[in-house]
Protein backbone atom coordinates (compact mmCIF):
# COMPACT_ATOMS: atom_id res chain seq x y z
CA UNK A 1 0.00 0.00 0.00
CA UNK A 2 1.14 3.56 -0.55
CA UNK A 3 1.62 6.42 1.85
CA UNK A 4 0.16 9.87 1.42
CA UNK A 5 3.49 11.01 -0.04
CA UNK A 6 3.45 8.37 -2.77
CA UNK A 7 0.98 8.53 -5.64
CA UNK A 8 -1.13 5.42 -5.96
CA UNK A 9 -0.43 3.48 -9.14
CA UNK A 10 -2.85 0.61 -9.08
CA UNK A 11 -1.97 -0.25 -12.68
CA UNK A 12 1.21 -1.91 -11.39
CA UNK A 13 -0.76 -4.46 -9.34
CA UNK A 14 -2.10 -7.67 -10.78
CA UNK A 15 -5.78 -8.46 -10.22
CA UNK A 16 -5.31 -10.43 -7.01
CA UNK A 17 -2.97 -7.80 -5.55
CA UNK A 18 -5.49 -5.08 -6.37
CA UNK A 19 -8.31 -7.00 -4.70
CA UNK A 20 -6.13 -7.65 -1.64
CA UNK A 21 -5.14 -3.97 -1.45
CA UNK A 22 -8.81 -2.95 -1.59
CA UNK A 23 -9.65 -5.38 1.23
CA UNK A 24 -6.85 -3.92 3.36
CA UNK A 25 -8.03 -0.37 2.66
CA UNK A 26 -11.64 -1.21 3.54
CA UNK A 27 -10.51 -2.80 6.81
CA UNK A 28 -8.41 0.26 7.61
CA UNK A 29 -11.35 2.56 6.81
CA UNK A 30 -13.45 0.74 9.41
CA UNK A 31 -10.86 1.59 12.09
CA UNK A 32 -10.66 5.30 11.25
CA UNK A 33 -12.99 8.04 12.41
CA UNK A 34 -15.31 8.91 9.52
CA UNK A 35 -14.67 12.65 9.83
CA UNK A 36 -10.91 12.42 10.03
CA UNK A 37 -8.46 13.57 7.38
CA UNK A 38 -6.94 10.09 7.30
CA UNK A 39 -10.35 8.58 6.56
CA UNK A 40 -10.94 11.06 3.74
CA UNK A 41 -7.53 10.39 2.21
CA UNK A 42 -7.90 6.63 2.42
CA UNK A 43 -11.43 6.84 1.06
CA UNK A 44 -10.13 8.75 -1.97
CA UNK A 45 -7.45 6.11 -2.45
CA UNK A 46 -10.06 3.37 -2.22
CA UNK A 47 -12.16 5.21 -4.83
CA UNK A 48 -9.15 5.36 -7.15
CA UNK A 49 -8.57 1.64 -6.75
CA UNK A 50 -12.22 1.02 -7.58
CA UNK A 51 -11.83 3.09 -10.75
CA UNK A 52 -8.92 0.84 -11.77
CA UNK A 53 -10.92 -2.30 -10.96
CA UNK A 54 -13.94 -1.12 -12.97
CA UNK A 55 -11.69 -0.15 -15.87
CA UNK A 56 -10.19 -3.64 -15.93
CA UNK A 57 -13.61 -5.24 -15.77
CA UNK A 58 -14.89 -3.10 -18.67
CA UNK A 59 -11.82 -3.94 -20.73
CA UNK A 60 -12.22 -7.66 -20.03
CA UNK A 61 -15.93 -7.49 -20.82
CA UNK A 62 -15.38 -5.83 -24.20
CA UNK A 63 -12.63 -8.30 -25.13
CA UNK A 64 -14.86 -11.30 -24.52
CA UNK A 65 -17.84 -9.93 -26.46
C-alpha positions as CSV (number, residue, x, y, z in Angstrom):
1,X,0.0,0.0,0.0
2,X,1.1,3.6,-0.5
3,X,1.6,6.4,1.8
4,X,0.2,9.9,1.4
5,X,3.5,11.0,0.0
6,X,3.5,8.4,-2.8
7,X,1.0,8.5,-5.6
8,X,-1.1,5.4,-6.0
9,X,-0.4,3.5,-9.1
10,X,-2.8,0.6,-9.1
11,X,-2.0,-0.2,-12.7
12,X,1.2,-1.9,-11.4
13,X,-0.8,-4.5,-9.3
14,X,-2.1,-7.7,-10.8
15,X,-5.8,-8.5,-10.2
16,X,-5.3,-10.4,-7.0
17,X,-3.0,-7.8,-5.6
18,X,-5.5,-5.1,-6.4
19,X,-8.3,-7.0,-4.7
20,X,-6.1,-7.7,-1.6
21,X,-5.1,-4.0,-1.4
22,X,-8.8,-3.0,-1.6
23,X,-9.6,-5.4,1.2
24,X,-6.8,-3.9,3.4
25,X,-8.0,-0.4,2.7
26,X,-11.6,-1.2,3.5
27,X,-10.5,-2.8,6.8
28,X,-8.4,0.3,7.6
29,X,-11.3,2.6,6.8
30,X,-13.5,0.7,9.4
31,X,-10.9,1.6,12.1
32,X,-10.7,5.3,11.2
33,X,-13.0,8.0,12.4
34,X,-15.3,8.9,9.5
35,X,-14.7,12.6,9.8
36,X,-10.9,12.4,10.0
37,X,-8.5,13.6,7.4
38,X,-6.9,10.1,7.3
39,X,-10.3,8.6,6.6
40,X,-10.9,11.1,3.7
41,X,-7.5,10.4,2.2
42,X,-7.9,6.6,2.4
43,X,-11.4,6.8,1.1
44,X,-10.1,8.8,-2.0
45,X,-7.4,6.1,-2.5
46,X,-10.1,3.4,-2.2
47,X,-12.2,5.2,-4.8
48,X,-9.1,5.4,-7.1
49,X,-8.6,1.6,-6.7
50,X,-12.2,1.0,-7.6
51,X,-11.8,3.1,-10.8
52,X,-8.9,0.8,-11.8
53,X,-10.9,-2.3,-11.0
54,X,-13.9,-1.1,-13.0
55,X,-11.7,-0.2,-15.9
56,X,-10.2,-3.6,-15.9
57,X,-13.6,-5.2,-15.8
58,X,-14.9,-3.1,-18.7
59,X,-11.8,-3.9,-20.7
60,X,-12.2,-7.7,-20.0
61,X,-15.9,-7.5,-20.8
62,X,-15.4,-5.8,-24.2
63,X,-12.6,-8.3,-25.1
64,X,-14.9,-11.3,-24.5
65,X,-17.8,-9.9,-26.5
